[in-house]
Amino acid sequence: MPSPAPDSFADDLIALLPNLRRFALSLARAGDVADDLVQITVERALMARDRYDPAARLDAWCFRILKNAWIDMTRRTRIRGVSVDVHDTPEAAVTSGTESEDRLMVDQVLGAMAGLSDDHREVLTLVCLEEMSYAEAAEVIGVPKGTVMSRLARARAALAEKLGIG
C-alpha cells in the first residue's frame, strides 16, 4: 500500500510562522499579543482548510485571517481596556561594529515605524517586509489597490521624515 502524500498545507503553514509573527507584531506592537494572534490565525487556518484555494497564495490568505483576528481582538480590547507588554526589551548581543551599526539602524527604523499610524505601519509591513504586491496587500487589508499605493507613499514619506531623511 503506498504511503499518503506529505501534508504540504501544514508544512507551508509552519514555514509562514515567522512572517505571520512579524505582521502580528507590526499590528499589535506587543510580543504576547502577536503570539496570540499567530496562534488564532493558525487555528482558524486549520479549521478553514477545506475553504482554502490551493491556487491562491497561502501567505495572503493567512495574513487576511490574521488581520481579521486583529480586528476582533481590537474590538474586545476597547471594552476591556489596553494592556502593556512589560517584557518588550531589546535583546542585542553585538559582536562587531558593523553588527552594532546595523542593529542601531534597524532599531531606528522600527522605532520610527512604531510612531506611524496603524494604516501606515500595516501597509509598510505587508509591501516592504513581506514583499507582497499592491494587489495582494489590498486583498489582505480589504481596500482597493489604489488605496494601498497612496497609503504606502504617505507611509514612506512619514517614515523618512521621522528618520530625518525626508
VENPEJO-V813239 format. One record per run of one state. SS is the DSSP state (hx for helix, st for strand, lp for the rest). FROM is the first residue (numbers start at 0). TO is the last residue. Records with the same first field share a line. If there is no record, write none. Layout:
SS->FROM-TO / FROM-TO
This chain:
lp->0-6 / 28-29 / 47-47 / 51-56 / 80-95 / 114-116 / 129-132 / 141-143 / 163-165
hx->7-27 / 30-46 / 48-50 / 57-79 / 96-113 / 117-128 / 133-140 / 144-162
